[in-house]
Amino acid sequence: MTRHLPWIGRRLLLGAAQTAAVVLLVLLLTEALPGDAAVALAGDQPDPERIARIRAALGLDRPLAERLTDRLAALLHGDLGTSLVSGRPVAGLLGGALGPTALLAAATLALLVPLSVGIGVACARREGGRLDRALSALTLAVHSVPEFALGVLLATAFGLWLGWLPPTAVGVDPLAAPAVLVLPVLVLAARPVCTLSRLVRAGTAEALASPYVAQAVLYGVGGTRVRWTHALPGALAPAAQQLARTCDWLLGGVIVVEALFVVPGLGTVTVDAVAARDLPVLQGAAVVFGTVTVLVNLGADLVARRLAPRSEVAA
């Protein structure tokens, strides 16, 4: 682990710079949008004088460079600011929404990883067989369906027609009633399972055809042990990096799925902040998403180095 410390330090510095760039980009893009928080707070028929007073009270009438400098200085001190709409601290607002999002992401990964590995190994065991062809066709079909369309289909079928699961989380605490997360988890896991399982299948099939696996079979090692302890580890390095990219994708997918199923998480808070032009909340969400992305990719690269120590991961 010690030999990785310089590389980890470089990656963390790069990640901090990337997170800062994301915050700057969010600020500039938000400034380019028509209207601002003052217009949103003024209502449907805003009075220009009232808008001007609200803008002055919120500090939105100051020059962009001045506001940008103040926000960056506050972020460097760990201060995410205060919501322009609700007046609540952004850290508390995001912290309250973090629970449902974290539970949703954890449940998705808990389903995604074993299901992907199981499907990939099962297909590689009989490469080209009926099971391999059937699962490959199924994963290709599922991967072609957009998350929003799949979510509407599942909510209609299992929530409205059959009544087996809640179609939305309106008025329900996901932490107290986890059943409301079943459909969102299925939607979030559907496409990544297809990608990861195909990666595991390809890597496991290649490993099963390698000389060292053939040598293990000659020594009398059982087929199950060969697949899970000799062939599978070689397929996990690229799968781990793909899993990190999947986690990045989940950050965007969570916004769509939470909006569709009305889950009160970070995605819903972000969508509401965009509608209200609540810049501090958007910046805080950008910091959270950027930090998670950096840490997830760092962990994936460490796993890849551990499983494939001869490969060089780009710093």
Beta strands, then each sheet from edge to edge (+ up, - down):
end
